[in-house]
Amino acid sequence: MVVKERRGRRRYVLFSAEPPFRDRAEAIEHVNSVFRGLRPPHVIEAGGHLIVRCSPEDRSAVVAELSASRPGLLPLRTSGTLRKLRSFL
């Protein structure tokens, strides 16, 4: 059995945050407040850029909700690996 079959595939979405988050805690608080009552995506990095992990099925909803939640939060790129997103920075 392949690991992806057990845990499922993941997507990493890179957002540009303007103004930047002070720290990861502020970013997590913001994401949790947007997805209150639902399973929020996992915040990987924060600051001038925000990287969140979600399932491929939830990607479009995550992008739409986070983009609408804060004016300076713009989606830049989506990838299946963190390495590719970090190389974009």
C-alpha positions in Angstrom: 0.0 0.0 0.0 1.3 3.4 -0.9 1.4 6.1 1.9 -0.7 8.5 -0.2 -3.5 6.0 -0.3 -3.6 5.9 3.5 -3.2 9.5 4.4 -4.5 11.1 1.2 -3.0 13.6 -1.1 -2.2 17.1 0.0 -2.0 20.5 -1.7 0.1 23.4 -0.5 -1.2 26.8 -1.3 1.1 29.8 -1.3 -0.5 33.2 -0.4 1.1 36.6 -0.4 0.2 38.5 2.8 0.2 42.3 2.7 0.5 43.5 5.4 2.5 40.5 6.6 1.5 38.5 9.6 3.6 39.2 12.8 4.2 35.6 13.5 2.8 32.1 12.9 0.5 32.3 15.9 -1.3 35.3 14.3 -1.7 33.5 11.0 -3.1 30.4 12.7 -5.5 32.5 14.7 -6.7 34.2 11.4 -7.1 30.9 9.5 -9.0 29.3 12.5 -11.3 32.3 12.7 -12.1 32.0 9.0 -12.9 28.3 9.2 -14.7 28.4 12.6 -16.7 25.2 13.0 -15.0 23.5 10.1 -11.7 21.6 9.9 -9.2 24.4 9.1 -6.3 23.9 6.8 -2.8 23.5 8.4 -0.6 26.6 8.4 3.0 25.8 7.5 4.7 29.2 7.3 3.7 32.7 8.0 5.1 36.2 7.6 5.1 38.0 4.2 3.9 34.7 2.7 1.5 32.2 4.0 1.6 28.5 3.1 -1.4 26.3 4.1 -1.9 22.6 3.6 -5.3 21.2 2.5 -6.8 18.4 0.6 -7.1 18.7 -3.2 -10.9 18.6 -2.9 -10.9 21.6 -0.4 -8.3 23.7 -2.3 -10.8 25.9 -4.2 -12.9 26.6 -1.0 -9.7 27.4 1.0 -8.5 29.8 -1.6 -11.9 31.5 -1.9 -12.4 31.8 1.9 -8.9 33.1 2.7 -8.9 35.5 -0.2 -12.2 37.0 0.9 -11.2 37.1 4.6 -8.4 39.7 4.3 -7.8 42.2 1.4 -4.1 41.7 1.1 -4.1 37.9 1.1 -3.7 36.8 -2.5 -3.1 33.2 -3.7 0.1 32.9 -5.8 0.6 29.2 -6.5 -0.5 25.7 -5.6 1.7 22.7 -5.5 1.8 19.1 -4.3 5.2 19.6 -2.6 6.6 22.2 -0.2 10.0 22.1 -2.0 8.5 23.5 -5.2 6.7 26.3 -3.4 9.7 27.3 -1.4 11.8 27.3 -4.5 9.3 29.9 -5.9 10.1 32.2 -3.0 
